[in-house]
Amino acid sequence: MAALTGDDEIDMLLSQMGGGGDAAIATTTASEVTTTTKKEKERPQKRKKKKKRKRDTSDGVTEVSTSFADTRLTQNPFEWPCSHKNSQRRLVLGFGLAHDCNGYTCDNEAKLYGSTSCMSCGKSAATHELCISSSDMKIDTDEDPISVLSIASMIVSTRNARCLMAEYYPNESEKHRKHLSPPINSLASTSKLIMNRLDTSVGKVLGKVKKMESNRTASVLISSSDVDLLREKVSELVKTTIAYKEAIKATCSSNTNATKNAGLALIEARLAALAACDEVYYRCYYACFFFGSANQADLTSLVPHPPTYFTCPGLAWDAKDSGSASLGMFLGEMKHDGHSSTSFAAPLDDGTRELLLKSWCLQERLTSTKALTDQSNPLLALWQSRFLESLRHLWTTHYAFAKSPLALKAALNMKHCDDHSDPLIRHETYGLSPAAETWRGSIRDYPANFYGYAVPTPQALAAVSEVLDNEDSIVEAGAGTGYLSALLASHLKKDRIGTVFPYDITPPRQANAGAEVASNEYHGQVPTFIDVHQAQSFEQAQSMLTSTGANASLLLCYPPPASEMAAIALSQYIASGGQSVLHVGEWQGMTGNKTFESMLRSNFYCEEKDIIPLPIWGTDATYLTIWRKKSDNSKSTQPFSPAIGYCSAAQCSNLARRRCRFARGGWRAGEVSKGGKLLRYL
């Protein structure tokens, strides 16, 4: 059989990794437990009939039959994924990835699995191989390379490669410790063992992609274009893995003249390779939304949702112990690697420290022994985990200390594009390095696509409840996946007030709908979290509400930059006599446009108490601002700049005129290089 498109490239990449073609794919470790002898039963050609959807008119939430998509808001991200039928784990931990351990052992309780160190070796669960349980593996994935199990196997191998990069460092590079440090709690291992195990794990991922390519025409589950995209991401994983291996070799060489530069290069190669691992995971995860109803039980126990993947202890990384330790070091409450606690502390004033711990709900993550069971806001848990992991790789390694002066110097010599027509360029946030920007993009972009661009907090949801004391409903324009509306609907239901009506010009497909819908520009065909109604305008959406006689608050969450969408919706809302507007995004920045902001400030006012900071992904400053209709006796008419506020420089009370391109804080013109706050951004 002639080689299919892409086979030659894959074989070449396999060869570069130390193996050739299928020979490399066949390489296994002693801990491989997923091989089985039984072949998959013939796939049913017809999908099962879906249960009828029932409308709950009390709060606008639609109840649907349980599916993989439905579990996104119910799967506890702090607990190991299990089968819903019998609480059986199908993802299990095995041998040490790059250290001597015959198998992960711990307390048998499901809630503790992965959250405690291995009783055999004393190391974290993240340093042990992730496997699909052999007792539960009934299908030979070679017989059906495009199946739930094959997708899960690819995620498992990608995770193992990820942990080999993040949880270990080459012990031959000890000489770098006077300049840079390994990620906190990582283990020393030989460079040869780390690289050999990387070849094995990444080789398995490549093998799965190659088999998918050979069978793409026979698959009804994953489109040919999705296979191409997955192959593209896997190819990038291979290339970044090769670069990471070269960086390991450079740090282990006897040449001490370039010690610090080699250490920086190792961290940057690690960041790029970890980002590539995560892109493979997200592409696999997206494919799972298109599997039929017969596969849903397998999906929920074999494919963790992103908040669980990055938050559950020992799954994608040592999120429990290393996460809390990284935050403790950032706040100056913990020593590391012989350094005092203050030497690692960020230059945070009391207000910013309070913001991190309280407003971003991070206080609980400081106490690694505290049980975390809040599963009602998975995107918040995901954001917290990625923030803590960023601290681990950029802060505890001393990378931020080493790169910040260089990045600042480069930024001061850079020509700024403050008048550029493209807002993405005009408001671009600088990163410490291209590798750090790649890492930041991989952390932000996929959660924004799969959930939403803003991360709601309990404080923000409570503030919205107060607005609705005299309102009957919230209409969210441009709702996308409806994540924010779903959380609001659940929150308002508890308080027995208000309803939520989300609409979008092109809604992503409903959770149980087929794939025969147009793709949303920002969310593709990610299933919605709540019924998102199709409407071309606010007027049309309002007409769909007239039968209820509802008064509505207008909610705009991340309206597109340089688009008239927000301005048009607001003008129609004003014409209808609207009284309150809820805006989520970056004021004078990456959301909406000047027309929208001018119209909003002309007709509504926002008091300082109604500006609520939300977690930020690093590219833009996110706030919930609550606006109320102006009247003749409106108290607040001062020119306060919502979500920018006053100049961040010490002892300066002037209103900010521009935004810091590192920390997204407010700075007065000419003072962008003052103070230590500028370098807080990771």
Order of alpha helices (4+ residues) and beta strands (2+ residues): alpha-alpha-beta-beta-beta-beta-alpha-beta-beta-alpha-alpha-alpha-alpha-alpha-alpha-alpha-alpha-alpha-alpha-alpha-alpha-alpha-beta-alpha-beta-beta-alpha-beta-alpha-beta-alpha-beta-beta-beta-beta-beta
